[in-house]
């Protein structure tokens, strides 16, 4: 595509996002016209706001590096390694092809700089260096990647390497390559896990538009620079591309608390298989706009709020005060109606403070559960008088 045409396409994407009427509430099928598969979720609740063939398996390309990054973060947090660890680059790392951090044999690089090179400039060589340092060798590290998938519920994902490069059989070049395989839904699960547990560590790197390492005379734009520069509240996560995978992106954006949203929240999205980087960008912008314009957050329950009272066997002396065990926010589409249902257990003497005696479920008109709150006892009811105990015996 010529430069002029590129500029027109990018400009049209920007204008579309900033235009208030650019929403697809009536025709959700048009939210993302560019991806083979995609998804948008709310981080806090995990609710899926939009999806398109979200469980279709496809090559993952450099989105694989999100898992490599996660394992590196956890290895640091667990004191297995230190971010200041100096890693000596060997010949096998230096010759890794594809997108590169331009590591040289014999070079000594801190782990934290390799993590930046991994996520910001998508260094395939950095991924291998990290895997060898943490796993001892790449195969052991990849096994750890797959174990983490099982742990966090990525049921349709399998890794064969830490960077997403296709692995071709040199003896049979026409044979399809081995590749990391996943789905849009699984990558959203991975993104949510990363932000749920390590938001500070993730954003400190993925939110950098330009990465500079003077010690290596290295400077390069973030591969996600276009989206980061267009929307200030976008702070990640990772781009990817191979011929088989197409243009891929996992992205995140904070939606601020305002008159529409009672709480700041984060949208996490994934687009897989676009046939141009500008279409990948367009898919992400369209989904973010759809989520921001068509959904809002509300607090539906305050922690310790009095729900009501119950009386064991109808006896006034055996009063159980009922409260919510937590606060609950839900995310609701503009035209949705929120419904609730309260279910109580049979309440028998004695009752301890904190005992669960019921549940409130919140759901949409089509029955989708948006959240639930346990109803618990706010007080002990375990010291009834002799007279009251006699009364209980003769009360149905």
DABEL-V902521 format. One record per residue. RES is the residue in one letter. PHI is phi as a letter, one per 30 degrees, with the letter a starting at -180 (NA if undefined). Layout:
RES:PHI
RES:PHI
This chain:
X:NA
X:d
X:e
X:d
X:d
X:d
X:d
X:d
X:d
X:d
X:d
X:d
X:d
X:d
X:d
X:e
X:d
X:d
X:d
X:e
X:d
X:d
X:b
X:b
X:e
X:d
X:b
X:d
X:d
X:c
X:e
X:b
X:c
X:c
X:d
X:d
X:a
X:a
X:a
X:b
X:b
X:c
X:d
X:d
X:c
X:i
X:d
X:d
X:c
X:a
X:a
X:b
X:h
X:d
X:c
X:d
X:d
X:a
X:e
X:c
X:h
X:d
X:d
X:e
X:d
X:d
X:d
X:e
X:d
X:e
X:d
X:d
X:d
X:d
X:d
X:d
X:d
X:d
X:i
X:d
X:b
X:c
X:d
X:d
X:e
X:c
X:c
X:d
X:d
X:c
X:d
X:d
X:d
X:d
X:c
X:d
X:c
X:i
X:e
X:b
X:c
X:h
X:d
X:c
X:e
X:i
X:d
X:c
X:b
X:d
X:e
X:d
X:d
X:d
X:d
X:d
X:d
X:d
X:c
X:d
X:c
X:i
X:d
X:d
X:d
X:d
X:d
X:d
X:d
X:d
X:d
X:d
X:d
X:d
X:c
X:i
X:b
X:d
X:d
X:d
X:d
X:d
X:d
X:d
X:e
X:d
X:d
X:d
X:e
X:d
X:d
X:c
X:j
X:d
X:d
X:c
X:b
X:b
X:c
X:c
X:a
X:d
X:b
X:j
X:d
X:d
X:c
X:c
X:d
X:d
X:d
X:b
X:e
X:d
X:d
X:e
X:d
X:d
X:b
X:d
X:b
X:a
X:b
X:e
X:d
X:d
X:d
X:d
X:d
X:d
X:d
X:d
X:d
X:d
X:d
X:d
X:c
X:b
X:e
X:d
X:d
X:d
X:d
X:e
X:c
X:d
X:d
X:d
X:d
X:b
X:c
X:b
X:b
X:e
X:d
X:c
X:h
X:b
X:b
X:a
X:d
X:d
X:d
X:c
X:d
X:d
X:d
X:d
X:d
X:d
X:b
X:e
X:d
X:d
X:b
X:l
X:b
X:a
X:c
X:a
X:a
X:b
X:e
X:d
X:d
X:i
X:d
X:b
X:a
X:c
X:b
X:b
X:b
X:d
X:c
X:d
X:d
X:a
X:d
X:c
X:c
X:d
X:a
X:d
X:b
X:b
X:c
X:b
X:b
X:b
X:b
X:b
X:i
X:d
X:c
X:a
X:d
X:d
X:d
X:e
X:d
X:d
X:d
X:d
X:d
X:d
X:d
X:d
X:d
X:e
X:d
X:d
X:d
X:c
X:b
X:b
X:c
X:b
X:d
X:c
X:a
X:c
X:e
X:i
X:d
X:d
X:d
X:l
X:b
X:b
X:b
X:d
X:h
X:i
X:c
X:e
X:d
X:c
X:d
X:c
X:d
X:c
X:b
X:d
X:d
X:a
X:d
X:b
X:c
X:b
X:c
X:b
X:d
X:e
X:c
X:d
X:c
X:c
X:c
X:b
X:b
X:c
X:b
X:c
X:d
X:d
X:c
X:c
X:d
X:d
X:b
X:c
X:e
X:j
X:d
X:d
X:c
X:a
X:b
X:c
X:c
X:c
X:b
X:d
X:d
X:c
X:j
X:d
X:d
X:c
X:l
X:a
X:b
X:d
X:c
X:b
X:d
X:d
X:b
X:d
X:b
X:b
X:b
X:d
X:d
X:e
X:d
X:d
X:d
X:d
X:d
X:d
X:d
X:c
X:c
X:d
